[in-house]
Amino acid sequence: MSNVDYKPVIGISCGDINGIGPEVIVKTLSDSRMLDICTPVIFANNKVLNFYRKTLPENNITFNIAKDSTRINTKQVNVYNCWEDDVAVTPGELNETGGKYALLSLTTAAGALKENMINGLVTAPIHKKNIQSEAFNYTGHTPYLKNLFEVKDVAMMMVADNMKVALLTEHVAIKDVAQFITKDNILGKLKIINDSLKKDFGINKPKIAVLGLNPHTGDDGLVGKEEIEVIKPALEEANKKGILCFGPYSADAFFARGSHEKFDCVLALYHDQGLIPFKSLAFGEGVNFTAGIEGVRTSPDHGTAFDIAGKGIADEASFREAIFKCIDIVNMKNEIKQQHANPLKKRSAFVLRNVVDEKIVLE
């Protein structure tokens, strides 16, 4: 199949069935143009999806029930039934049922990603409290995927067209953040981010900014010494290893001055330090991307929104953008793999481009 005809298979977990996940999935995939760029496979149950479909009279979506990977229809929205139970859907309620089936959807979809049954995964929102169980003792999707793919670490990266922000710590209480500001942690995250920017986004020489922990980056040690004792030494070592990183920068003025526009990614040290400016400044809709695993996983940058679930008013724009970004990254990874598989072709194209550029300069 040529690159022009290639359509990645994108798996979708339904999230909490009582949240807005199923609604934004149905709304997004009701646009038939989505089938021109991907083959969607929803890991859920068609009865749950039909419940929400019937509350949205303007949609014209139909489902193909795919019992295994051989029955996926590239011209339809596919549903992989993860369960056959008749489940009571109660929009807006935080209950055990929502967590149980959110977990079943996630584990089935993530397993399909790991086994290469799908090319990418978009996860609808879960509620971190009701999904907790012996099978899911994590603070969110990101640490779960880290464990599933058996990697040493991953990076939660928020992605938009005009900026990327990664986190050193994710869902950690503010009082505990400082203990995670270590040289090894910073070096590990910078390596993951650097590799991801190259392999997932096609940036040859990425530049990464790193924020400080304390006000005014510690004011030369007057209000904190982490910048002097930990962060700066970590950046010096990272640069020696070929990672172009800069900082630490004072977080209060960094985004306000537009400094993020000079870098390919910003490493924030804790959740709100990175996500407040990201959600304030990102043009369009932001997307959560898990850097550091073999597969591609994205998600919208919102939660279950129980307060509006089932009312038909949830905005699907962020979920649609999560699918777009998943497709983009899958395609970029494939393109880079093809280039590495045929280095002679890549070299020839590089030489030809240089010749053309040189001719233009001479003329």
C-alpha positions in Angstrom: 0.0 0.0 0.0 1.4 3.4 -0.9 1.8 6.2 1.6 -0.9 8.1 -0.2 -3.4 5.3 0.4 -2.2 4.4 3.9 -4.8 4.9 6.6 -3.7 4.2 10.2 -5.9 2.1 12.4 -6.7 4.3 15.4 -8.0 2.6 18.6 -10.2 4.6 20.9 -10.9 3.8 24.6 -14.3 5.0 25.8 -13.3 6.3 29.2 -15.9 6.5 31.9 -19.2 5.5 30.3 -21.0 8.0 32.5 -18.8 10.9 31.5 -18.6 12.9 28.2 -16.2 10.4 26.6 -18.8 8.4 24.6 -20.6 11.5 23.6 -17.5 13.3 22.1 -16.5 10.0 20.4 -19.8 9.8 18.7 -19.8 13.4 17.7 -16.3 13.3 16.4 -16.8 10.1 14.3 -20.2 11.3 13.0 -18.2 13.4 10.5 -17.6 10.9 7.7 -14.5 12.8 6.6 -12.7 11.2 9.5 -12.8 7.9 7.6 -10.7 9.5 4.8 -7.7 9.8 7.2 -8.0 6.8 9.5 -9.8 3.6 10.4 -11.3 4.1 13.9 -11.8 1.2 16.3 -13.8 2.0 19.5 -13.1 -0.4 22.4 -16.3 -0.3 24.2 -19.8 -1.9 23.7 -22.2 -0.9 20.9 -25.1 -0.7 23.3 -23.4 2.0 25.3 -22.5 3.9 22.2 -26.0 3.6 20.8 -27.3 5.0 24.1 -25.4 8.2 23.4 -26.0 8.1 19.7 -29.8 8.3 20.3 -29.4 11.4 22.4 -27.7 13.1 19.5 -30.4 13.2 16.7 -28.3 15.2 14.2 -25.6 12.5 13.9 -25.7 9.8 11.2 -23.1 7.4 12.6 -23.3 3.6 12.1 -21.1 1.0 13.5 -19.4 -2.2 12.2 -19.0 -4.8 15.0 -15.4 -6.1 14.7 -15.0 -9.3 16.8 -11.3 -9.5 15.9 -8.7 -7.6 13.8 -9.5 -9.4 10.6 -13.1 -8.0 10.6 -12.1 -4.3 10.8 -13.8 -2.4 8.0 -11.7 0.4 6.7 -14.8 2.2 5.4 -16.8 2.3 8.7 -16.5 3.2 12.3 -15.7 -0.1 14.0 -16.7 -1.2 17.5 -14.7 -3.9 19.3 -17.1 -5.1 22.0 -15.0 -5.5 25.2 -18.0 -6.8 27.1 -21.4 -8.2 26.4 -23.1 -7.3 29.7 -26.2 -5.1 29.7 -24.8 -2.1 31.5 -26.9 0.7 33.1 -25.6 4.0 31.7 -26.2 6.8 34.2 -24.7 10.0 32.7 -23.2 12.4 35.3 -22.9 9.8 38.1 -19.6 8.8 39.6 -20.1 5.1 40.4 -18.3 1.8 40.4 -19.9 0.8 37.0 -18.3 3.7 35.2 -14.8 2.8 36.6 -15.2 -0.9 35.9 -16.0 -0.6 32.2 -13.6 2.3 31.7 -10.8 0.0 32.9 -12.0 -2.9 30.7 -12.0 -0.6 27.6 -8.5 0.8 28.5 -6.8 -2.5 29.1 -8.2 -4.0 26.0 -7.3 -1.0 23.8 -3.8 -0.6 25.3 -3.2 -4.3 24.9 -4.2 -4.0 21.2 -1.7 -1.1 20.9 1.1 -3.1 22.4 0.4 -6.1 20.2 0.3 -3.8 17.1 -3.3 -4.6 16.3 -3.8 -0.9 16.1 -1.4 1.9 15.0 -2.3 4.4 17.6 -4.5 4.9 20.6 -6.7 7.9 21.7 -8.0 7.6 25.3 -11.2 9.2 26.4 -11.2 10.6 30.0 -11.3 8.3 33.1 -12.0 9.3 36.6 -9.0 8.6 38.7 -11.0 7.7 41.8 -13.6 5.2 40.6 -11.2 3.3 38.3 -8.8 2.4 41.2 -8.6 -1.4 41.8 -6.1 -4.1 42.2 -5.6 -4.0 38.4 -5.3 -0.2 38.2 -3.3 1.4 41.0 -2.1 4.4 39.1 -2.6 8.2 39.1 -3.6 8.2 35.4 -3.1 6.8 31.9 0.6 7.8 31.7 2.0 5.7 34.6 -0.3 2.8 33.5 1.2 2.9 30.0 4.7 3.1 31.4 4.1 -0.1 33.3 2.4 -1.9 30.4 5.1 -1.1 28.0 7.8 -2.0 30.6 9.9 1.2 30.1 12.0 2.9 32.7 10.2 6.2 32.4 7.8 8.2 30.1 7.0 11.9 29.8 3.6 13.5 29.8 3.8 16.0 26.9 1.1 18.6 26.1 1.1 19.3 22.4 -0.4 22.1 20.3 0.5 23.7 17.0 2.3 26.6 18.7 3.9 24.9 21.7 4.9 21.7 23.5 5.1 21.4 27.3 6.4 18.3 29.1 6.3 17.6 32.8 9.0 16.4 35.1 6.4 15.4 37.7 2.7 14.7 36.9 0.1 14.1 39.5 2.2 14.8 42.6 1.2 16.8 45.6 2.9 20.2 45.7 4.4 19.4 49.1 6.2 16.4 47.5 7.4 18.0 44.3 10.9 19.0 45.5 11.9 15.5 46.4 11.6 14.5 42.7 13.8 17.3 41.5 16.9 15.2 41.1 19.7 15.2 38.5 18.8 11.7 37.4 15.1 12.5 36.9 15.9 15.6 34.9 18.4 13.8 32.7 16.0 11.0 32.1 13.1 13.2 31.1 15.3 15.3 28.9 16.5 12.2 27.0 12.9 11.0 26.5 11.8 14.4 25.3 14.8 14.8 23.0 14.3 11.4 21.4 10.5 11.9 21.0 11.0 15.3 19.3 13.2 13.6 16.8 11.3 10.3 16.3 7.7 11.4 16.8 7.8 15.0 15.5 10.7 15.0 13.0 12.7 17.7 14.6 16.4 17.1 13.8 18.0 19.3 16.5 15.4 20.0 19.1 15.9 22.8 21.6 14.4 22.3 25.1 13.9 25.0 27.7 13.8 24.0 31.4 11.9 26.0 34.0 13.2 26.6 37.6 11.5 25.4 40.7 11.6 28.4 42.9 10.5 32.0 42.5 13.0 33.9 40.3 14.9 30.6 39.9 16.0 30.9 43.5 17.5 34.4 43.4 21.0 33.0 43.5 20.1 30.7 46.4 18.3 33.2 48.5 14.9 31.5 48.1 15.9 28.0 47.2 19.0 26.2 46.0 17.6 23.5 43.7 18.5 25.6 40.6 22.2 25.9 41.7 22.7 22.4 43.2 20.6 20.2 40.9 19.0 21.8 37.8 22.0 23.6 36.4 24.4 20.7 36.8 21.8 18.4 35.2 21.5 20.7 32.2 25.3 20.9 31.8 25.6 17.2 31.7 22.7 16.8 29.3 24.4 19.3 26.9 27.6 17.3 27.1 25.5 14.3 25.9 24.3 16.2 22.9 20.9 17.3 24.2 20.4 21.0 23.5 18.7 22.3 26.7 18.7 25.7 28.2 17.8 27.3 31.6 16.6 27.2 34.2 14.2 30.0 33.4 12.0 31.8 35.8 8.5 30.4 35.3 6.6 33.6 36.2 7.8 35.5 33.1 8.9 32.8 30.7 5.5 32.3 28.9 4.3 35.9 29.3 7.3 37.1 27.3 6.7 34.5 24.6 10.0 32.8 25.3 8.4 29.4 24.7 8.2 30.3 21.0 12.0 30.0 20.8 12.0 26.4 21.8 10.7 23.1 20.5 9.5 22.0 24.0 9.5 23.3 27.5 10.1 21.1 30.5 8.0 22.2 33.5 8.8 20.8 36.9 5.3 20.2 38.1 1.7 19.9 36.9 0.3 23.4 37.2 3.5 25.1 36.3 3.2 23.7 32.9 -0.5 23.2 32.3 -1.8 26.6 33.4 0.2 28.5 30.7 -0.3 25.7 28.2 -4.1 25.8 28.4 -4.0 29.6 28.4 -1.8 30.1 25.4 -2.2 27.0 23.2 -3.9 28.0 19.9 -6.7 25.7 19.1 -7.0 22.6 21.2 -4.2 21.0 23.3 -3.5 17.3 23.3 -1.9 15.0 25.9 0.8 12.8 24.3 2.7 10.0 26.1 6.4 10.2 25.1 8.7 7.3 25.6 6.6 4.2 24.7 6.8 2.3 21.5 3.2 3.0 20.6 1.4 6.3 20.0 -1.1 7.4 22.6 -2.9 10.8 22.8 -5.9 12.1 24.7 -7.9 15.3 24.9 -6.9 17.8 27.6 -10.1 17.7 29.5 -11.7 15.3 32.1 -14.9 13.4 32.4 -17.1 16.5 32.9 -19.8 14.7 34.8 -21.7 18.0 35.2 -22.6 18.2 31.5 -22.5 14.4 30.7 -25.6 13.2 28.8 -26.8 16.7 27.9 -25.5 16.7 24.4 -23.6 19.9 24.9 -20.0 18.5 25.3 -17.5 20.1 22.8 -15.7 17.4 20.8 -13.0 19.8 19.4 -10.3 18.6 21.8 -11.1 14.9 21.1 -11.0 15.5 17.4 -7.7 17.2 17.7 -6.4 14.2 19.8 -7.2 11.9 16.8 -5.6 14.3 14.3 -2.4 14.5 16.4 -2.3 10.7 16.9 -2.6 10.2 13.1 0.1 12.9 12.5 2.6 11.2 14.9 1.9 7.7 13.5 2.6 9.0 10.0 5.7 10.8 11.1 7.1 7.7 12.8 6.5 5.6 9.7 8.1 8.2 7.5 11.2 8.3 9.7 11.4 4.5 9.8 11.3 4.4 6.0 14.0 7.0 5.7 16.3 5.0 8.0 15.4 1.8 6.1 16.7 3.3 2.9 19.6 5.7 3.9 20.9 5.9 0.4 17.6 7.3 -0.8 17.6 9.9 2.0 21.3 10.8 1.2 20.5 11.2 -2.5 17.6 13.5 -1.7 19.8 15.5 0.7 22.6 15.9 -2.0 20.0 17.0 -4.6 18.5 19.6 -2.3 22.0 21.0 -1.6 22.7 21.2 -5.4 19.4 23.0 -6.0 20.0 25.4 -3.1 23.5 26.1 -4.3 22.3 26.9 -7.8 19.7 29.3 -6.5 22.4 31.1 -4.5 24.7 31.3 -7.4 22.0 32.7 -9.7 
